[in-house]
């Protein structure tokens, strides 16, 4: 997600906080709810539980959007932290005795070291630069697939392109990006 999208989501959250903007909330819900649900299901929740917690997280956004501080994190980070905390609360309330207190989900995340953060930021910047070099028709399809989470079939239906064309353009985009990133990696290793 780029800075422009981070700012856009922060502005939408602000609109929800200040004026209960339903259109802004709908856009945020449509973007984040499926991702949060998927995240919770990967954390071994049953589909019904994941859906319920996703709804709770989105209600936190509706009722407490004013607590979100874009200077401290992105909206996505804030919402996923709320989701993680809600899952922990759910597990703590579970009296079945089937819980493992040593489950890694209950352990705080280790802070990332500065070199890992720097390396991640540099990699993200290289990916953004590689994206800029893609032809418009490929960039738009990559954006729909990976930033908006649309399937190839959904993209084909929305754009009117044949499914094979969508797949091949995305494949070509990845080949171009891979070549650009590998070229950057070779340049980085050439200099001490």
C-alpha positions as CSV (number, residue, x, y, z in Angstrom):
1,X,0.0,0.0,0.0
2,X,1.5,3.4,-0.9
3,X,1.5,6.6,1.0
4,X,-1.3,8.0,-1.2
5,X,-3.6,5.1,-0.2
6,X,-2.5,5.4,3.5
7,X,-3.5,9.1,3.4
8,X,-6.7,8.3,1.6
9,X,-7.7,5.8,4.3
10,X,-6.7,8.2,7.1
11,X,-8.9,10.9,5.5
12,X,-11.8,8.4,5.3
13,X,-11.4,7.4,8.9
14,X,-11.4,11.1,9.8
15,X,-14.6,11.6,8.0
16,X,-16.1,8.7,9.9
17,X,-14.9,10.1,13.2
18,X,-16.0,13.7,12.6
19,X,-19.3,13.3,10.7
20,X,-20.2,9.6,10.7
21,X,-19.7,9.6,6.9
22,X,-21.4,6.5,5.7
23,X,-19.9,6.6,2.2
24,X,-16.4,6.8,3.8
25,X,-17.2,3.9,6.2
26,X,-18.6,1.8,3.3
27,X,-15.4,2.2,1.3
28,X,-13.3,1.3,4.4
29,X,-15.5,-1.7,5.2
30,X,-15.4,-3.0,1.6
31,X,-11.6,-2.8,1.6
32,X,-10.7,-4.0,5.1
33,X,-13.5,-6.4,6.2
34,X,-12.5,-9.2,3.8
35,X,-8.8,-8.8,4.7
36,X,-9.5,-8.9,8.4
37,X,-11.8,-11.9,8.0
38,X,-9.1,-13.8,6.1
39,X,-6.5,-12.8,8.7
40,X,-8.7,-14.1,11.5
41,X,-9.4,-17.4,9.7
42,X,-5.7,-17.9,9.2
43,X,-5.5,-17.6,13.0
44,X,-7.6,-20.8,13.3
45,X,-11.0,-19.2,14.0
46,X,-14.1,-20.9,12.7
47,X,-15.7,-18.9,9.8
48,X,-18.6,-17.8,12.0
49,X,-16.3,-16.6,14.7
50,X,-14.1,-14.8,12.2
51,X,-17.1,-13.1,10.6
52,X,-18.4,-12.0,14.1
53,X,-15.0,-10.6,15.1
54,X,-14.6,-8.8,11.7
55,X,-18.0,-7.1,12.4
56,X,-16.8,-6.1,15.9
57,X,-13.6,-4.6,14.4
58,X,-15.5,-2.6,11.9
59,X,-17.9,-1.4,14.6
60,X,-14.9,-0.2,16.5
61,X,-13.9,1.8,13.4
62,X,-17.5,3.2,13.2
63,X,-17.7,4.1,16.9
64,X,-14.1,4.9,17.8
65,X,-12.5,6.2,14.6
66,X,-11.5,9.3,16.6
67,X,-9.0,7.1,18.5
68,X,-7.1,6.3,15.3
69,X,-3.9,8.4,15.0
70,X,-2.4,8.4,11.5
71,X,0.9,9.7,13.0
72,X,1.4,6.5,14.9
73,X,0.3,3.8,12.3
74,X,-1.6,3.2,9.1
75,X,-5.3,2.5,9.4
76,X,-4.7,-1.1,8.3
77,X,-2.2,-1.6,11.1
78,X,-4.6,-0.1,13.6
79,X,-7.5,-2.3,12.5
80,X,-5.5,-5.5,12.4
81,X,-4.2,-4.7,15.9
82,X,-7.8,-4.4,17.1
83,X,-8.6,-7.7,15.3
84,X,-5.7,-9.4,17.0
85,X,-6.7,-8.1,20.4
86,X,-10.3,-9.1,19.9
87,X,-9.2,-12.6,19.0
88,X,-7.1,-12.8,22.2
89,X,-10.1,-11.6,24.2
90,X,-12.3,-14.3,22.6
91,X,-9.7,-17.0,23.5
92,X,-9.5,-15.7,27.1
93,X,-13.3,-15.9,27.4
94,X,-13.3,-19.5,26.1
95,X,-13.7,-21.7,29.2
96,X,-13.5,-25.0,27.3
97,X,-9.9,-25.7,28.6
98,X,-8.9,-26.4,25.0
99,X,-6.6,-23.4,24.8
100,X,-2.9,-23.6,24.9
101,X,-1.5,-20.7,26.9
102,X,1.8,-21.1,25.1
103,X,0.1,-20.5,21.8
104,X,2.2,-17.9,19.9
105,X,-0.8,-15.7,19.4
106,X,-0.7,-14.9,23.1
107,X,2.9,-13.8,23.0
108,X,3.8,-10.3,22.1
109,X,5.5,-9.7,18.8
110,X,9.3,-9.3,18.9
111,X,10.2,-5.8,17.8
112,X,11.9,-5.8,14.4
113,X,15.5,-4.8,14.4
114,X,16.5,-1.5,12.6
115,X,18.3,-3.4,9.8
116,X,15.2,-5.5,9.1
117,X,13.0,-2.4,9.0
118,X,15.5,-0.6,6.7
119,X,15.8,-3.6,4.4
120,X,12.0,-3.9,4.3
121,X,11.6,-0.2,3.5
122,X,14.3,-0.4,0.7
123,X,12.6,-3.5,-0.8
124,X,9.2,-1.7,-0.7
125,X,10.7,1.3,-2.4
126,X,12.3,-0.9,-5.1
127,X,8.9,-2.5,-5.7
128,X,7.2,0.9,-6.0
129,X,9.8,2.0,-8.5
130,X,9.4,-1.2,-10.5
131,X,5.6,-0.7,-10.5
132,X,6.1,2.8,-12.0
133,X,7.9,1.2,-15.0
134,X,5.0,-1.0,-15.9
135,X,2.8,-0.2,-18.9
136,X,-0.5,1.3,-17.8
137,X,-2.6,-1.7,-18.9
138,X,-0.5,-4.0,-16.7
139,X,-0.3,-1.7,-13.7
140,X,-4.0,-1.3,-13.6
141,X,-4.6,-5.1,-13.5
142,X,-1.9,-5.6,-10.9
143,X,-3.5,-2.9,-8.8
144,X,-6.9,-4.5,-9.1
145,X,-5.5,-8.0,-8.2
146,X,-3.2,-7.1,-5.4
147,X,-4.3,-3.8,-3.9
148,X,-8.1,-4.3,-4.3
149,X,-8.0,-8.1,-3.9
150,X,-10.0,-8.9,-7.0
151,X,-9.8,-12.3,-8.6
152,X,-8.7,-12.6,-12.2
153,X,-12.4,-13.5,-13.2
154,X,-13.6,-10.3,-11.4
155,X,-11.1,-8.2,-13.2
156,X,-12.0,-9.7,-16.6
157,X,-15.7,-9.1,-15.9
158,X,-15.1,-5.5,-14.8
159,X,-12.7,-4.5,-17.6
160,X,-14.3,-6.5,-20.4
161,X,-11.0,-8.2,-21.2
162,X,-10.8,-11.9,-21.8
163,X,-9.7,-13.9,-18.8
164,X,-6.6,-15.2,-20.6
165,X,-5.6,-11.6,-21.4
166,X,-5.9,-10.6,-17.7
167,X,-3.8,-13.5,-16.6
168,X,-1.1,-13.0,-19.3
169,X,-0.8,-9.2,-18.6
170,X,-0.4,-9.9,-14.9
171,X,2.1,-12.6,-15.6
172,X,4.0,-10.2,-17.9
173,X,3.9,-7.5,-15.3
174,X,5.5,-9.9,-12.7
175,X,8.1,-10.9,-15.2
176,X,9.0,-7.2,-15.8
177,X,9.1,-6.5,-12.1
178,X,11.2,-9.6,-11.3
179,X,13.7,-8.5,-14.0
180,X,13.8,-5.0,-12.6
181,X,14.2,-6.2,-9.0
182,X,16.9,-8.8,-9.9
183,X,18.7,-6.0,-11.8
184,X,18.6,-3.8,-8.7
185,X,19.8,-6.7,-6.5
186,X,22.8,-7.3,-8.9
187,X,23.7,-3.6,-8.7
188,X,23.5,-3.6,-4.9
189,X,25.9,-6.5,-4.7
190,X,28.3,-4.9,-7.1
191,X,29.0,-2.1,-4.6
192,X,30.5,-2.8,-1.2
